[in-house]
Amino acid sequence: CCGTASANRVDDVGFIRTTIDWIRGYGIVSKVFAMGMSNGGMMALRLASELSSHISGAVTVTGPNGQYP
């Protein structure tokens, strides 16, 4: 998927993990949920799968017919 990002090995999951850790460092967030539509829905499922220690739950509004991966 996604041409340039894939070709340049952009680490979206790593970026989101770092962002969650940064926000949690302030001590005001205890749970994080992922939500997305279309490709964002697939990303929400991917985050729930790959970042289960960081993501409390995920939901897709519209997305793939099937499971990740």
C-alpha positions in Angstrom: 0.0 0.0 0.0 0.6 3.7 -0.3 3.5 4.2 -2.7 6.0 6.8 -1.4 5.5 5.9 2.3 6.0 2.2 1.6 9.0 2.9 -0.7 10.6 5.1 2.0 9.8 2.6 4.8 7.9 5.1 6.8 7.3 3.7 10.3 3.7 4.9 11.1 3.4 2.4 14.0 6.7 3.5 15.5 5.6 7.2 15.2 2.3 6.5 16.9 4.0 4.5 19.7 6.4 7.4 20.3 3.6 9.9 20.3 1.5 7.8 22.8 4.6 7.5 25.1 5.2 11.2 24.9 1.6 12.1 25.8 1.5 9.5 28.6 4.6 11.2 30.0 2.4 14.0 31.1 0.4 11.6 33.3 -3.0 12.8 32.3 -3.9 10.0 29.8 -4.5 6.4 31.0 -6.1 4.8 28.0 -5.7 5.3 24.3 -8.2 4.1 21.7 -7.7 4.0 17.9 -10.4 4.7 15.4 -10.4 5.1 11.7 -12.3 5.2 8.4 -11.3 3.3 5.3 -7.4 3.0 5.3 -7.5 4.6 8.7 -9.7 1.7 9.9 -7.0 -0.7 8.7 -4.5 1.4 10.6 -6.6 1.2 13.8 -6.7 -2.6 13.5 -3.0 -2.7 12.9 -2.3 -0.5 15.9 -4.5 -2.7 18.1 -2.6 -5.7 16.9 1.0 -4.4 17.0 0.7 -2.0 19.9 -1.6 -4.0 22.3 0.5 -2.7 25.2 -0.4 0.9 24.2 -3.9 0.7 22.6 -6.9 -0.2 24.8 -9.2 -0.7 21.9 -9.9 0.0 18.3 -12.9 0.5 16.0 -13.4 0.9 12.3 -16.1 3.1 10.8 -15.7 1.6 7.4 -12.8 -0.6 6.4 -11.6 -3.8 5.1 -13.7 -7.0 4.9 -11.6 -9.3 7.0 -9.0 -9.2 9.7 -5.5 -7.7 10.1 -3.4 -9.4 9.0 
